[in-house]
Amino acid sequence: MLEEKYFLKNEQYIFEKFEFKSGLIFEDVIVDHGTMGTPKFDDEGNIVNALLFCHGFFKDYANIHDFNQIFGRDKLFNQDDYFIISITSLGIANSFSPSTSELNNDFPNYMMEDLVNFQRQFLNERFPEIKKIKGIFGYSFGGYIALGWSICYPEDMEFVIHFASSFKGSAYKYIFSKFANRIIEASSYFQQEVYNPSMAKGLILLSQLHYLMSFSSDYVYSLSNEEIDFSLESFADESLFLDIHNIKFINDFLMTFDLSDQLDKIKCRLLVIGVENNAYSVPKYDSIPIYEAVAGSEFLLLDASNKNNEADSLYKIEDEIRNFVESI
């Protein structure tokens, strides 16, 4: 049906084998993903309109629904013009991860190359007609992966949009990961093979720690204490759907993540979008240095201080994003 292209279709693909950079090889590796839109082909049968979406922290392929300001019917990235692919990252539930594999603490530590190669192998196997990605949109954690793509495989895409993200896990990001892991490791149940419900207490603490870094100070100061209590409880409720082992391995990755000395490898067109007053990815330290390091890149500063979801403010710079995409 024609209408199907307007809906995100969830599927799972299985790798026969996937090899980590460390040399460890695993079989029957799950890749959770969603697609929408219609592929367009050139005269040689290659898909020419593939757009890859890379999701945020503790999210999955469905995170793209939060970006309905620019993704969707009659939007900038619409399903008539683009074949949109959203992949649940390596390390996140439903894709190959500590929880999905049931390896838990025995899951291997992953590096940037592993996150990128997981997605690249999927595209090569599932959609071999994609010889070059039209563009990659990376948000928060997904921005790390989008940058990794452009560094590891600089000829694989035409453009990258790097939104509310960074190029290294430093400063508050490092502190957050360090303290989050201390909360996890402080539990006597963490090393047990069988999951203990008492770990939920740790998840609640982690979610409330995450709350401190999730919103702009302007937004938080606009709330009453009662509203803060309510949103803290909402964070706690959402955390119960997460897995503490997945979080632990994300934190381990973040504390070693650093692309500082590799930004000069980026050859595609790059749009860096910083979010003003963002508490986690600060434009001065996380967005502007990328813009200054990558020749020919462009920079936009988004004011999302009055929103609890910065994606809801993307309409403010939609014309600028469109100009960037149409200039390619």
Order of alpha helices (4+ residues) and beta strands (2+ residues): beta-beta-beta-beta-alpha-alpha-beta-alpha-beta-alpha-alpha-alpha-alpha-alpha-beta-alpha-beta-alpha
